Amino acid sequence: MPLVAALAASHAPNILLEPGAEWEEFMELHYRMAPQASTSKPSLDVQRRLREDAEKAFAVLGSDLKSASPDVLIVVANDQFVNFFFNNIPTFFVTLADEVKGQFTRHRFHYRNQKELGRAILKAGLEAGIDFSYGEYVELQHTQLVPLYFLLREPSIPILPIYVNTWVDPIPTPGRCYRVGELIRKVAADRKERIAVLATGGLSHFPGSPRIGEIDAEFDHQLLQIIREGEGRTLAGYSLEQLLQAGDSEFLNWMVAVGAVGDAKASATFYIPDHVATGWGFVSWNL
């Protein structure tokens, strides 16, 4: 059947960190790397407001996900040297394990994995000229766990982690990621399960770059406006350089969701600059 829901959400670690000591300790390295941020650390009150605003955004996405009653949630994210290193960097990776688990700070997660759906996507990809990498042994990390904490804390349904390489050059173009999303939409249409998609990451930020601490709010708003208008296919024509220049490499994860929803207009969007490093973005499509 057609996809029943699609979501996109930032996975910035500080979304899930408790305001105060936990936030400060975890972000201390960032403050040292980004002098422009160290002079304007968010106060405890600001940290609390950011957490409240993120929770409000996630509440809308979570309500839409619950209303859609999915049987499985595909989670599209990037790996950050937890599972893949320079000896093996897949462009697109599908998880075929029976179960997946991971930990972020004090939070532990354990889900069933929908490997049958994963195999269907692999097979359809081969027929369509998209060669996915695949494997059984992956560890969930903050790129999945931060949004899952708010959207699927209890493992009531299985997930299917799909990875996009947004981290190590060369990385795929927006158009290629969009086509992966189109493939997922076609696979879902032939399945009996009610399938939802969650893409994570961004929005603009510059980890590991001399520009760390900057965000490009203007470009982020441009992306969100296009999504609100249901013109996501135009984003497939963006160049990789456009995204990289704005610090939106992780928007490639979102491009998979954009391809999956086609011309659907977003039903809700939120944008929250964190005053530290990242423009947090949240989107829901009611399908």
LOLOFI-787122 format. One record per residue: x, y, z of N, C-alpha, C in turn. Coordinates in pm, 1 decimal, decimal comma. Example, Ala and Ser with C-alpha at 12.3 -4.5 7.8 and 13.67 -1.06 7.14 Angstrom:
REM residues 2
     neast    nnorth       nup    caeast   canorth      caup     ceast    cnorth       cup
    1319,0    -569,0     780,0    1230,0    -450,0     780,0    1320,0    -330,0     780,0
    1285,0    -225,0     708,0    1367,0    -106,0     714,0    1290,0       3,0     787,0
***
This chain:
REM residues 287
     neast    nnorth       nup    caeast   canorth      caup     ceast    cnorth       cup
      84,9    -118,6       0,0       0,0       0,0       0,0      89,1     124,5       0,0
      33,5     239,2     -35,7     115,3     361,2     -36,2     170,7     391,9     102,0
     280,5     466,3     106,2     334,2     512,0     233,3     225,9     582,0     313,7
     225,6     559,1     443,2     121,2     617,8     527,2     166,4     744,6     598,8
     297,2     767,3     608,8     347,1     887,9     675,6     493,0     908,2     639,3
     535,6    1033,1     644,6     676,2    1066,0     626,4     711,5    1181,8     718,4
     827,9    1172,3     778,0     874,8    1270,9     873,9    1021,1    1302,6     845,3
    1064,3    1420,5     887,2    1207,0    1454,5     885,1    1236,0    1535,2    1010,2
    1349,8    1508,0    1072,0    1381,9    1576,2    1197,6    1531,6    1581,2    1218,2
    1577,2    1688,0    1278,7    1718,1    1699,1    1315,6    1755,1    1592,8    1417,7
    1883,5    1559,2    1418,5    1931,0    1463,8    1519,0    2044,3    1523,2    1603,4
    2051,5    1656,3    1609,0    2157,0    1721,3    1686,1    2159,4    1667,3    1828,6
    2275,7    1626,7    1878,7    2281,2    1565,0    2012,3    2219,3    1649,8    2121,9
    2237,4    1783,3    2113,3    2188,9    1865,8    2223,6    2037,7    1874,2    2231,3
    1966,4    1822,7    2129,7    1820,9    1816,1    2141,2    1781,5    1724,8    2256,3
    1857,0    1617,3    2274,7    1823,7    1516,9    2376,0    1898,6    1537,5    2507,6
    2001,2    1620,2    2509,1    2075,8    1643,1    2631,9    1992,4    1722,7    2731,0
    2004,2    1687,9    2856,9    1933,4    1762,7    2960,2    1996,7    1900,5    2975,9
    1914,7    2007,5    2974,9    1969,6    2141,2    2997,4    2050,1    2146,0    3126,4
    2159,5    2220,1    3119,6    2244,3    2231,0    3237,1    2373,1    2154,2    3221,5
    2409,9    2077,0    3323,9    2540,9    2012,1    3328,5    2562,4    1915,3    3212,7
    2461,0    1835,3    3178,1    2479,8    1737,8    3070,4    2503,8    1808,5    2937,5
    2422,8    1909,8    2909,1    2441,1    1989,5    2786,7    2581,3    2048,5    2785,1
    2621,7    2115,5    2892,9    2749,5    2185,8    2896,2    2867,5    2090,1    2879,6
    2860,6    1975,7    2947,0    2971,3    1881,3    2939,3    2985,7    1824,6    2798,7
    2875,4    1786,5    2738,8    2880,7    1727,1    2605,6    2926,0    1828,6    2501,5
    2882,7    1954,2    2515,2    2910,8    2056,2    2414,5    3042,4    2128,7    2437,4
    3114,6    2093,2    2542,1    3237,1    2165,8    2573,8    3337,3    2160,5    2459,7
    3350,0    2045,6    2394,5    3442,8    2034,6    2281,6    3402,6    2131,1    2171,4
    3274,6    2141,1    2146,4    3229,2    2233,8    2043,2    3266,2    2377,1    2079,0
    3245,7    2413,8    2205,0    3277,2    2550,5    2244,4    3425,7    2580,4    2223,5
    3510,2    2480,0    2247,4    3653,8    2502,2    2227,6    3687,8    2514,3    2079,7
    3614,3    2442,9    1994,7    3643,6    2444,6    1851,0    3587,2    2568,1    1782,6
    3484,4    2628,4    1838,5    3415,6    2739,1    1772,9    3418,5    2862,4    1860,9
    3521,3    2942,8    1848,2    3531,5    3061,7    1934,6    3410,2    3152,5    1925,0
    3350,7    3160,6    1804,7    3233,9    3247,8    1791,4    3116,8    3199,8    1874,1
    3114,4    3069,2    1904,7    3005,5    3016,7    1987,7    3037,6    3028,0    2135,8
    3165,4    3020,7    2170,1    3202,2    3018,2    2311,3    3168,9    3149,1    2381,6
    3160,8    3258,2    2305,1    3130,2    3386,8    2366,8    2980,7    3405,9    2386,6
    2900,6    3313,1    2332,5    2755,7    3328,4    2345,5    2690,4    3194,9    2376,8
    2743,7    3126,1    2475,8    2683,4    2999,5    2516,7    2540,0    3023,2    2560,7
    2448,9    2937,6    2517,0    2310,8    2954,6    2562,1    2301,6    2941,6    2714,0
    2228,7    3032,2    2773,9    2206,1    3023,7    2917,4    2118,7    2902,8    2947,1
    2107,6    2869,0    3075,8    2023,4    2757,4    3115,5    1878,9    2779,5    3072,2
    1830,7    2903,7    3083,2    1693,3    2933,5    3041,2    1676,4    2911,2    2891,2
    1775,8    2952,8    2813,4    1769,2    2934,1    2668,0    1773,2    2785,4    2633,6
    1860,0    2711,5    2701,9    1865,7    2567,2    2679,9    1729,4    2502,3    2706,8
    1666,6    2543,6    2813,4    1535,9    2487,1    2847,8    1430,8    2522,5    2743,3
    1433,7    2646,8    2693,2    1337,0    2687,2    2591,0    1359,2    2608,3    2462,2
    1486,0    2586,8    2426,6    1516,1    2508,2    2307,5    1460,6    2367,4    2320,4
    1480,5    2306,7    2437,2    1429,7    2171,8    2459,1    1276,4    2171,0    2451,3
    1212,3    2269,4    2509,2    1066,2    2277,0    2504,4    1016,6    2294,3    2361,8
    1084,5    2380,2    2284,3    1043,4    2402,0    2145,3    1061,8    2275,2    2062,7
    1172,8    2203,9    2085,5    1195,2    2078,2    2013,5    1088,7    1975,9    2050,9
    1053,2    1969,7    2178,9     950,8    1874,5    2222,3     815,6    1906,4    2159,1
     785,0    2034,8    2142,9     659,5    2073,4    2077,7     658,3    2029,0    1931,7
     771,2    2047,7    1863,9     779,6    2004,6    1724,2     766,5    1853,3    1713,9
     839,6    1781,9    1799,5     831,7    1636,2    1797,5     691,2    1587,0    1834,2
     619,9    1661,8    1918,8     484,3    1621,1    1956,0     393,2    1620,2    1834,2
     409,8    1718,7    1745,8     329,2    1722,8    1622,9     365,8    1606,2    1532,2
     496,3    1584,3    1513,2     540,2    1472,5    1429,3     495,3    1339,7    1488,9
     507,7    1327,3    1620,4     469,1    1203,9    1686,3     320,1    1176,3    1675,1
     238,7    1280,9    1685,3      94,7    1264,9    1670,3      59,5    1218,4    1530,0
     126,0    1276,8    1429,4     100,9    1236,1    1291,5     143,3    1091,6    1268,8
     256,4    1053,2    1327,4     303,3     915,3    1312,1     205,7     818,4    1377,8
     161,2     850,7    1495,2      67,2     763,0    1566,3     -63,9     750,1    1489,3
    -112,7     861,2    1435,2    -238,6     859,0    1360,7    -228,9     772,3    1235,4
    -108,4     765,1    1177,2     -88,1     686,7    1056,2     -84,1     536,4    1083,4
     -63,5     497,7    1208,5     -60,8     356,4    1250,8      30,2     270,2    1162,2
     158,2     306,5    1150,9     246,6     226,0    1064,7     279,0      91,0    1127,7
     311,3      -4,4    1041,9     359,8    -134,9    1086,2     511,5    -139,0    1093,4
     576,8     -45,2    1026,7     723,1     -39,5    1025,9     765,0     103,9     996,6
     877,6     144,9    1053,5     931,4     279,0    1031,6    1070,7     267,4     969,7
    1083,8     311,6     845,8    1215,1     320,8     782,2    1285,4     444,6     837,0
    1407,3     429,5     885,5    1482,3     540,8     943,1    1604,9     567,0     855,6
    1604,9     680,9     789,6    1713,0     718,0     697,7    1805,9     815,7     769,2
    1930,3     776,5     787,1    2025,8     859,3     860,3    2165,2     837,3     803,8
    2260,1     910,7     855,4    2399,2     894,0     815,2    2479,9     834,5     930,2
    2582,4     760,3     894,3    2674,9     705,2     993,0    2787,3     805,7    1017,0
    2832,6     816,1    1140,8    2942,9     907,1    1173,3    3056,7     828,3    1237,4
    3114,6     736,8    1156,2    3228,9     654,4    1195,6    3198,2     563,0    1314,1
    3071,6     523,5    1326,6    3034,5     422,4    1425,2    3037,7     284,4    1362,0
    2980,3     272,4    1242,0    2975,4     144,4    1171,9    3069,0     136,5    1052,4
    3095,1     248,0     988,8    3173,2     249,2     865,2    3291,2     344,2     879,1
    3406,6     298,2     830,9    3526,4     382,4     834,1    3589,2     379,0     695,5
    3709,4     428,9     680,8    3767,4     444,6     548,4    3795,4     312,7     477,6
    3793,0     202,0     550,7    3809,6      72,3     484,1    3682,9      29,3     411,9
    3567,8      92,0     444,0    3442,4      54,5     379,2    3339,3     164,4     402,8
    3317,8     249,2     303,2    3220,3     357,4     313,3    3111,6     334,7     208,1
    2999,7     274,3     246,0    2892,1     254,0     148,4    2818,9     384,8     119,2
    2775,1     401,6      -3,1    2695,2     519,2     -39,6    2555,2     508,1      18,0
    2491,3     392,6      -3,4    2360,2     363,3      54,9    2366,4     223,0     114,7
    2319,5     208,2     237,8    2330,7      81,3     309,3    2195,5      44,5     369,4
    2156,0     -82,4     350,4    2030,7    -134,4     406,0    2063,6    -238,1     512,7
    1998,1    -229,8     627,1    2024,9    -318,2     739,7    1940,3    -445,6     730,2
    2006,5    -561,8     739,5    1937,2    -690,3     727,8    1944,0    -772,5     856,2
    1967,3    -708,2     967,5    1973,0    -778,8    1095,9    1833,5    -817,9    1142,5
    1827,7    -910,2    1238,7    1700,8    -943,8    1303,4    1659,7    -836,0    1403,0
    1759,4    -772,8    1464,6    1733,9    -668,0    1562,5    1847,4    -567,0    1558,9
    1819,0    -448,4    1605,7    1919,4    -341,9    1609,8    1909,4    -272,3    1744,6
    2022,4    -227,7    1795,1    2022,3    -159,1    1924,0    2135,1     -57,1    1928,9
    2129,7      27,6    2028,8    2232,1     129,2    2045,0    2207,4     208,5    2171,4
    2299,4     299,8    2200,0    2292,1     380,9    2321,3    2339,7     521,4    2291,3
    2270,4     619,0    2347,2    2316,9     756,9    2343,6    2305,7     812,6    2484,6
    2417,4     859,1    2538,1    2430,6     898,4    2679,0    2370,9     786,9    2765,8
    2274,1     817,5    2848,7    2219,5     716,1    2939,6    2102,7     640,1    2878,8
    2065,6     671,0    2755,4    1946,9     613,7    2693,4    1984,6     492,9    2607,6
    1918,1     380,9    2630,5    1941,4     257,8    2553,9    1817,2     226,9    2469,1
    1841,3     172,0    2350,6    1733,5     143,8    2257,2    1754,1       6,2    2196,3
    1642,8     -62,1    2169,2    1648,2    -197,7    2114,6    1520,9    -218,5    2032,0
    1536,9    -245,5    1902,9    1422,6    -260,3    1813,6    1434,7    -388,2    1731,9
    1320,6    -442,5    1694,0    1320,0    -543,1    1588,3    1350,9    -472,9    1456,1
    1415,9    -545,0    1364,8    1447,6    -489,3    1234,1    1363,2    -559,6    1127,7
    1306,3    -481,9    1037,8    1221,1    -538,9     933,7    1307,2    -577,0     812,8
    1381,2    -687,5     825,9    1476,2    -723,6     721,4    1407,5    -768,5     593,3
    1283,4    -820,0     600,9    1214,0    -860,4     479,1    1187,8    -739,4     389,6
    1148,0    -628,4     450,2    1132,2    -504,5     373,9    1266,8    -459,9     319,3
    1372,2    -474,2     400,0    1505,9    -439,4     353,2    1545,0    -518,5     229,3
    1516,2    -648,2     229,9    1549,5    -732,0     114,5    1468,3    -690,7      -9,0
    1343,9    -652,6      11,4    1261,7    -607,2    -100,3    1319,3    -479,5    -162,1
    1368,5    -389,6     -77,1    1429,9    -266,4    -127,6    1559,0    -298,3    -201,7
    1638,2    -391,3    -148,4    1761,3    -432,9    -216,7    1730,6    -487,8    -355,0
    1635,2    -577,0    -363,3    1600,3    -640,6    -490,6    1549,8    -537,2    -591,1
    1461,6    -448,5    -544,9    1409,6    -344,9    -633,9    1520,6    -250,2    -678,4
    1615,3    -222,7    -587,3    1727,4    -137,4    -623,5    1812,5    -198,0    -733,2
    1843,1    -326,6    -722,4    1921,7    -393,5    -824,8    1851,7    -388,1    -960,0
    1721,2    -406,8    -959,4    1645,5    -403,2   -1084,8    1641,3    -262,5   -1144,1
    1652,2    -160,8   -1056,4    1644,2     -22,1   -1102,5    1781,2      42,0   -1122,0
    1888,3     -34,3   -1098,8    2022,2      20,4   -1117,4    2076,8      94,7    -997,5
    2018,7      70,6    -879,2    2070,4     129,1    -754,5    2132,1      16,1    -673,6
    2261,9      14,5    -660,4    2332,5     -93,9    -591,7    2352,7     -56,8    -444,6
    2260,3    -101,3    -360,0    2273,8     -78,9    -216,7    2380,4    -171,9    -159,1
    2454,4    -123,7     -61,9    2530,5    -212,8      24,5    2435,2    -263,8     132,0
    2472,0    -373,3     198,4    2383,7    -428,2     299,8    2464,3    -512,4     396,9
    2409,5    -536,2     513,4    2476,8    -615,9     614,5    2390,3    -630,0     737,7
    2436,7    -713,8     828,9    2358,7    -745,1     947,9    2401,7    -667,3    1072,0
    2527,6    -632,9    1082,4    2579,1    -584,4    1209,8    2597,9    -433,2    1207,0
    2502,3    -362,8    1264,7    2513,1    -218,0    1278,7    2475,8    -180,1    1421,2
    2528,2     -68,3    1463,1    2495,2     -12,6    1595,0    2425,0     120,2    1574,1
    2308,2     134,2    1633,0    2236,9     261,0    1624,8    2315,8     368,6    1699,6
    2307,9     489,8    1651,8    2382,7     601,3    1709,8    2291,6     723,3    1719,1
    2347,1     837,2    1760,1    2260,8     953,5    1783,7    2187,1     996,4    1658,1
    2241,4     966,0    1540,0    2175,2    1007,2    1416,2    2037,4     943,2    1400,9
    2017,5     829,6    1462,9    1884,3     768,8    1467,0    1817,1     787,9    1602,2
    1895,6     778,6    1708,2    1837,6     765,7    1841,7    1777,6     894,9    1895,3
    1834,1    1009,4    1857,6    1777,1    1134,6    1909,2    1631,7    1149,3    1865,2
    1600,4    1141,6    1735,3    1457,8    1152,0    1700,2    1374,7    1032,3    1744,8
    1434,0     912,0    1745,8    1357,1     795,9    1790,1    1316,7     808,3    1936,6
    1397,2     874,9    2018,0    1362,1     894,8    2158,4    1227,3     965,3    2170,7
    1204,2    1061,7    2082,8    1080,9    1139,8    2090,7     966,0    1077,4    2010,9
     997,7     998,7    1908,6     894,8     950,0    1817,0     859,3     803,4    1835,0
     954,4     722,2    1883,7     928,4     578,4    1896,2    1013,5     523,5    2010,8
     996,6     584,6    2127,4    1079,7     545,1    2241,8    1057,7     398,9    2278,1
     932,3     355,4    2276,1     900,6     215,5    2301,6     900,1     140,2    2168,6
     964,7      25,4    2162,5     978,9     -47,8    2036,1     851,9    -121,8    1996,2
     744,7     -48,0    1977,5     614,8    -108,4    1948,9     604,7    -162,4    1806,9
     684,7    -109,2    1716,4     690,4    -158,5    1579,4     837,1    -173,4    1539,9
     867,2    -256,4    1439,9    1005,8    -266,9    1395,2    1047,7    -143,8    1315,9
    1177,2    -126,1    1303,4    1232,2     -20,0    1219,9    1317,6     -83,9    1110,7
    1359,7      -4,2    1015,0    1454,5     -47,0     912,9    1553,8      66,2     891,6
    1673,6      58,0     951,3    1773,5     162,8     929,6    1833,1     155,1     788,4
    1829,5     267,6     719,8    1896,8     284,3     591,5    1994,3     400,0     606,6
    2117,4     377,1     563,3    2221,8     478,0     579,1    2254,0     545,0     445,8
    2278,5     675,4     452,7    2326,2     753,5     338,5    2461,6     811,4     376,9
    2558,4     801,9     289,9    2689,3     860,4     317,5    2684,8    1010,9     293,8
    2675,0    1086,0     401,7    2683,0    1232,8     392,1    2813,7    1282,9     454,0
    2902,8    1191,4     489,0    3012,6    1218,9     582,2    3149,7    1218,3     516,4
    3168,3    1130,6     416,0    3300,7    1109,7     356,3    3292,1    1129,7     205,4
    3372,5    1219,2     153,0    3376,6    1244,8       9,5    3430,7    1122,6     -65,7
    3369,0    1083,9    -178,8    3256,4    1147,3    -247,7    3122,1    1102,9    -189,7
    3027,7    1196,1    -187,6    2894,2    1166,7    -135,9    2793,5    1181,3    -249,4
    2678,3    1117,7    -237,4    2582,3    1117,8    -348,9    2517,2    1254,2    -368,6
    2468,4    1276,8    -488,4    2400,2    1402,1    -520,7    2258,3    1402,1    -464,8
    2197,9    1519,6    -452,1    2057,1    1524,5    -411,4    1967,4    1442,9    -504,3
    1997,4    1445,6    -634,5    1916,2    1371,0    -729,5    1921,0    1221,7    -705,7
    2038,3    1168,8    -672,4    2049,7    1025,3    -645,6    1971,6     988,2    -519,5
    1978,6    1070,7    -418,5    1904,7    1042,7    -295,0    1754,4    1050,1    -319,8
    1712,7    1144,1    -402,6    1571,5    1155,5    -438,0    1523,1    1027,8    -506,6
    1606,7     971,7    -594,3    1568,1     849,6    -665,5    1558,7     730,0    -570,3
    1641,9     727,8    -467,1    1628,2     622,9    -365,1    1492,1     635,0    -297,1
    1450,4     757,9    -266,9    1318,8     778,6    -207,1    1206,6     734,7    -298,7
    1219,4     763,4    -428,7    1118,9     718,0    -525,2    1109,6     565,7    -526,4
    1225,7     500,5    -517,2    1227,8     354,4    -515,0    1154,8     302,0    -391,4
    1179,6     363,0    -275,6    1113,0     321,6    -153,0     961,3     338,0    -167,6
     918,1     447,4    -229,8     774,9     468,5    -251,1     715,1     355,7    -335,8
     785,4     315,5    -441,0     736,1     208,8    -528,0     732,2      74,9    -455,1
     834,8      46,7    -376,0     836,4     -77,8    -299,4     720,4     -79,5    -200,3
     698,8      32,5    -131,7     591,5      40,3     -32,7     455,7      13,8     -96,8
     436,3      64,0    -219,2     307,3      48,1    -286,5     273,5     -97,6    -313,1
     375,5    -181,6    -320,6     354,6    -324,1    -348,2     352,3    -410,3    -222,1
     365,2    -349,1    -106,4     370,8    -423,2      19,0     238,0    -413,9      92,9
     214,3    -511,1     180,3      93,1    -509,5     261,4     109,6    -425,9     387,8
     236,6    -409,8     433,8     258,7    -333,6     556,6     225,3    -185,2     536,3
     188,5    -123,1     646,0     174,6      22,4     648,9     312,9      79,0     682,8
     373,1     145,8     587,2     513,7     186,6     598,5     523,0     337,6     614,0
     600,7     380,9     712,7     632,4     521,8     732,0     782,8     541,8     717,5
     821,6     664,2     686,0     962,3     699,3     666,1     998,8     814,0     759,0
    1112,5     802,7     823,5    1171,5     910,8     903,7    1311,1     938,2     852,6
    1335,5    1060,5     807,1    1470,4    1102,4     767,8    1524,6    1195,8     874,4
    1654,7    1185,7     902,8    1711,6    1264,7    1012,2    1831,7    1345,1     965,8
    1864,1    1449,2    1044,5    1987,1    1523,6    1019,0    1965,0    1672,5    1003,9
    2074,8    1748,3    1019,5    2075,5    1891,6     993,1    1980,3    1970,8    1084,0
    1940,0    2085,7    1036,3    1966,6    2132,2     901,6    2110,1    2187,5     893,1
    2130,1    2314,3     867,3    2265,6    2361,7     838,1    2355,4    2356,3     961,0
    2473,9    2303,1     941,8    2579,4    2302,7    1043,8    2708,6    2258,6     975,4
    2820,3    2280,8    1041,4    2950,6    2257,8     979,3    3043,1    2178,7    1072,1
    3007,2    2054,3    1106,1    3094,2    1976,1    1195,5    3228,6    1947,8    1129,8
    3336,0    1959,7    1208,7    3468,6    1930,2    1157,7    3520,6    2029,7    1057,2
    3459,7    2146,7    1049,2    3496,2    2248,1     950,5    3539,8    2375,7    1020,8
    3622,0    2458,0     955,3    3654,4    2588,3    1014,1    3531,5    2676,1    1036,2
    3421,7    2640,9     971,1    3298,1    2718,5     986,4    3209,0    2664,2    1097,8
    3261,1    2572,3    1177,4    3180,2    2515,6    1284,9    3126,5    2628,1    1374,1
    3000,0    2616,3    1408,5    2934,4    2721,1    1486,0    2844,2    2809,2    1402,3
    2859,3    2804,3    1268,2    2773,5    2882,3    1180,5    2650,0    2801,6    1142,3
    2542,9    2872,5    1108,7    2428,8    2811,7    1041,5    2389,5    2903,6     926,6
    2317,5    2849,2     828,7    2268,5    2928,2     715,7    2116,4    2925,3     720,9
    2060,3    3008,9     804,4    1916,1    3007,9     826,7    1839,5    3043,5     699,9
    1894,2    3133,0     619,1    1824,9    3172,7     496,4    1808,5    3053,1     401,9
    1914,3    2975,0     385,6    1906,8    2858,3     298,3    1814,1    2752,6     358,5
    1821,5    2734,0     489,3    1733,6    2638,0     555,7    1586,6    2673,1     531,7
    1553,7    2801,6     546,8    1415,2    2844,5     525,0    1373,8    2822,6     379,4
    1467,5    2839,8     287,7    1438,0    2815,3     147,1    1399,9    2669,0     124,9
    1477,1    2578,9     184,3    1447,1    2436,7     171,3    1309,1    2405,3     228,1
    1280,0    2457,9     346,2    1151,5    2430,0     411,1    1034,5    2487,5     331,8
    1052,8    2603,8     272,0     945,7    2663,2     192,5     913,7    2576,8      70,8
    1016,5    2526,5       5,1     996,6    2439,0    -110,7     921,2    2313,3     -68,7
     955,7    2259,1      47,0     887,9    2139,9      98,4     742,2    2170,6     131,1
     717,2    2287,1     189,1     578,8    2325,1     221,8     493,6    2336,5      95,1
     555,7    2380,9     -13,8     482,5    2401,6    -138,4     466,4    2273,5    -219,5
     525,5    2163,2    -173,1     514,8    2039,1    -247,3     597,9    2038,1    -373,8
     704,3    2116,9    -376,2     791,4    2126,7    -493,4     923,6    2055,0    -469,0
     918,5    1949,4    -388,5    1041,2    1881,6    -350,4    1122,1    1828,5    -466,8
    1055,6    1793,6    -577,7    1131,2    1739,9    -691,4    1230,6    1842,3    -746,6
    1204,9    1973,1    -725,2    1300,8    2073,3    -771,5    1431,5    2064,5    -694,4
    1423,6    2014,5    -569,8    1545,4    2001,2    -489,5    1637,6    1894,7    -546,1
    1582,0    1799,9    -623,1    1665,7    1697,6    -686,4    1760,3    1759,3    -788,0
    1728,2    1878,9    -834,5    1814,3    1948,2    -928,7    1919,8    2035,8    -864,0
    1916,3    2046,7    -730,7    2019,5    2123,3    -662,0    2153,1    2051,1    -677,7
    2257,6    2128,6    -682,6    2391,0    2068,5    -688,0    2436,7    2031,6    -547,6
    2526,9    1936,7    -541,4    2586,1    1900,0    -413,7    2656,6    2019,8    -351,8
    2719,8    2100,1    -434,8    2792,4    2215,8    -384,0    2699,4    2314,6    -315,2
    2577,1    2330,7    -366,5    2481,1    2420,9    -301,2    2453,1    2376,4    -158,0
    2433,6    2247,2    -139,0    2407,4    2197,3      -4,6    2530,0    2210,4      84,6
    2645,7    2174,2      32,6    2767,3    2177,4     113,3    2802,8    2320,0     153,1
    2784,5    2414,6      63,7    2818,2    2552,9      94,0    2731,0    2607,7     206,4
    2609,1    2555,3     216,9    2516,9    2600,5     321,9    2526,8    2516,2     447,8
    2614,0    2414,5     447,8    2624,4    2327,2     564,7    2509,8    2228,8     575,0
    2448,5    2195,2     461,4    2331,1    2109,2     462,2    2358,6    1972,4     400,7
    2475,1    1915,5     427,8    2505,3    1783,3     371,5    2407,8    1677,5     422,1
    2363,7    1687,7     547,8    2271,4    1588,1     601,1    2131,0    1602,3     544,0
    2106,1    1710,0     469,4    1979,3    1720,5     398,2    1966,4    1609,7     293,3
    2078,7    1546,1     259,6    2072,4    1431,4     168,7    1987,2    1319,4     228,0
    1990,0    1301,9     359,8    1898,7    1206,0     422,9    1753,9    1247,7     398,0
    1727,9    1376,6     415,4    1593,6    1429,1     392,3    1551,2    1409,9     247,2
    1646,7    1417,0     154,3    1612,4    1403,1      12,9    1551,6    1266,7     -15,8
    1588,8    1165,3      60,5    1526,4    1034,0      44,1    1378,3    1043,0      80,7
    1347,3    1109,6     191,1    1206,6    1128,1     229,1    1133,5    1214,3     127,5
    1200,1    1317,8      76,7    1138,6    1404,5     -24,3    1104,6    1324,1    -149,6
    1195,8    1236,3    -190,4    1166,6    1150,3    -304,3    1054,0    1054,0    -275,7
    1045,2    1008,6    -152,3     941,0     912,8    -115,1     801,7     975,7    -116,7
     791,0    1105,0     -82,7     658,4    1168,5     -77,9     618,5    1229,6    -210,8
     713,6    1242,7    -303,5     680,1    1299,8    -433,8     636,1    1444,3    -423,1
     517,0    1472,3    -474,4     468,2    1610,3    -479,1     381,0    1647,8    -359,1
     380,1    1564,7    -256,4     298,9    1595,6    -138,6     351,5    1721,0     -68,7
     259,8    1803,6     -21,5     297,5    1922,2      53,7     314,4    1885,9     201,1
     413,5    1945,4     264,4     431,5    1921,9     407,4     311,9    1976,1     483,3
     269,0    1901,9     584,0     157,6    1947,1     666,9     203,7    2031,4     784,4
     331,7    2017,2     823,1     385,7    2095,6     934,5     536,0    2107,8     919,0
     588,6    2227,0     944,9     733,3    2247,8     946,2     768,1    2336,7    1064,5
     887,0    2313,3    1119,4     937,0    2392,4    1231,7    1085,2    2420,0    1207,8
    1131,4    2536,3    1253,0    1273,0    2569,4    1240,9    1319,2    2636,4    1368,6
    1424,4    2580,2    1429,7    1472,2    2627,5    1559,7    1625,2    2637,1    1556,1
    1684,1    2753,9    1537,9    1829,6    2766,8    1550,9    1870,2    2745,2    1696,1
    1974,2    2665,5    1718,8    2007,1    2631,1    1857,3    2106,1    2726,6    1922,4
    2146,9    2832,0    1851,7    2238,7    2933,7    1905,0    2377,5    2876,5    1933,7
    2404,3    2756,6    1886,0    2534,2    2694,0    1909,5    2595,8    2647,0    1779,4
    2525,9    2560,7    1706,4    2589,4    2498,6    1590,8    2494,6    2462,8    1478,4
    2365,9    2445,5    1506,5    2278,0    2380,3    1410,3    2143,2    2450,1    1400,1
    2093,1    2457,1    1277,6    1955,1    2497,3    1256,3    1867,6    2373,5    1262,0
    1797,3    2354,6    1372,5    1713,4    2235,0    1385,9    1591,2    2249,7    1295,5
    1561,3    2143,5    1220,8    1444,7    2143,6    1133,4    1357,2    2021,6    1158,1
    1225,6    2039,5    1138,9    1129,5    1931,7    1160,5    1019,8    1942,9    1056,2
     982,7    1830,2     997,3     878,9    1830,3     893,5     792,3    1706,3     909,1
     663,2    1722,4     879,5     572,6    1608,5     871,9     491,3    1621,8     743,9
     475,1    1509,3     676,6     386,0    1499,5     560,4     272,0    1404,9     597,6
     148,0    1451,1     592,4      32,7    1362,9     611,6      -2,3    1300,3     478,3
      21,7    1171,2     464,9       1,5    1105,6     336,7    -129,0    1025,5     332,8
***
